[in-house]
Amino acid sequence: MTADLRRPHRTFTIRQLCQEFKCTPRALRFYEDKGLLNPARDGMNRVYSYKDRARLQLILRGKRVGLALAEIREILDLYNVGDGGATQAAKSLKKFQERIVALEAQRQDIDNAIAELKAGVERLEKQLAETRPDLLPQAADYDLVLRRRLDPEHAH
């Protein structure tokens, strides 16, 4: 009886899930092909359960933080181990920690690339100021265009 309280019998159509999670029917079918979702069928229509909805939510969260589909599947497959979610939680913790390390390394790489580019900009501006100052306004115009593309609200 308590299992029924935790898992409502409400079902969802592909359209409802796509609207709720802002994804495409193609994406849902792809996750189904990969074995991450297993909707029931009503004729040709897919019928998604509350469990499918929860799985989709976890898939999208995993993707958002950069987990591979295989990693997401590993975590999802541990749901029915029968230990109250402990094994799934332990696997999730390990994957999340690994992803944090990878993202921090990426952030350091990005910070280094930005610093290198800024130094290059400084050198090039100095060089142009000395040799062809007439070309500096063009560089400033280009910089403004890029800034507007990246952040139109804060472009000066």
N, C-alpha and C positions, 0 to 999 in steps of 0.2 A: 504494500500500500504506500509506503514512503517513497518508493521508486517512482510511483505515479505522480506524486506531488513534485518531485524534482524534475521530471521529464513530461511536460505537458504534451498532449496528443495533437497539438496544433500543427498544421502542415503549411508549407509555403510553396509558392510557384517560383519558377525560375525568374519571372519578371519581378516578383516581390523582393527576392533576395538581391537581384541586380540593382533595383532602386534603392534598397536599404544600404547596401554596401558599395554602391557606385562602381560596379564592375559590369562586365559584359557577359551575355549568355555564352559566348565563346570561351571566356575564362572559366566559367563554371563547368562547361563540358570538358575543357582541358583538365581541370582538377579531377573530374570524374574518370577520364581516360588514364590519369596517373594513379588512380586508386585512392585519392585523398577524400573524395566524396562518393557516397553510394546511395543516390536517391532511389526511392521506389518508383514504380511506373504505374500510370493509369492510362492504358492504351499507349499512345505515343508521347504523352506528357510526363515530365519528371515531377515527382512529388517529394519535396524536401522535408525532412523531419526536423524537430527541434535540435536533435543531435547534429544533423547535417549543417544547420544554421550555426551552431556553436563551433563546429569544425571549420566552417568557412571563415568565421571570425578569427580563429586562431591561425589559419593559413594566411590570411591577409596581414595579420599582425606580424607573423614570421617573415613574410616577404618584405614588409615595410622596414624591418630592421636588418634585412639582408641575408636571412637564412635561406639556404638552398631548399628546393622542394624535397629532396631526399632527407634533409635534416628535419624538416617539418613532419614528414611522414614518420620518421623514427619516434618523434615525440608523440604524435597522434596515436601511433600503434600501441603505445604503452598505456592508453586509457583503460583498457579492459584487463589489466594485469591482476586486479583484485586485491591490491594492497592499499586501497584508499587514496590512490594517486601519488604515493610516495616515490615509486620508481619513475613515474612521469615527471614529477617535480625535480628529482635529482638529475635526470637527463636534461630537462629544460635549463636548470641552473648551470650545468656544465656548458651547454651550447651558448647560453646567454653570456657567460663569462668569456668564452672564446671569441664571441662576436664583439664584445666590448674591446678586447685586446686588438682585434683586427681593425675596428673603427678608429681606435686611438692611434694606431700606426698610420692609417690613411690620413687622419687629421694632421699628424706630424709631417707626412709627405706633402700635403696640401700647403701647410704653413711654410715649409721649406721652398716649395715652388713659388709661392707668392713673394717671399722674401727675395728669391733669385730674380724674379721678374721685376720687382720694384727697383732692385739694384741696376738691372739692365735698362730700365726706363730712365733712371737717373743719369747713367752713362750716356745714353743716346740723346737725352735732352741737352746735356752739357756739350756733347759733340756737335749737335745741330746749332746750338746757340753760338758756338765758335765758328762754325763753317758755313751754315746756311740758316740764319735766323728767320728767313722768310718762310721756311717750312714748318716752324714751330706752331703757328696757328692751326695748320692743318692737323697736326698731331693732337692739339687740344680739342679741336672739333671732333675728331675720331674718338677721343676719350669720353667726351660728353655723350656721343651717340651710344657708346657701349654702356655707360652708366645708366642712361635712360632705359636701355633694353633690360638691364639687370634689375633696376629698381626705379620705375617711372615716378613714384611718389616723392623720392628724395633726390632726384637729379637737380643739379643747380645750373 
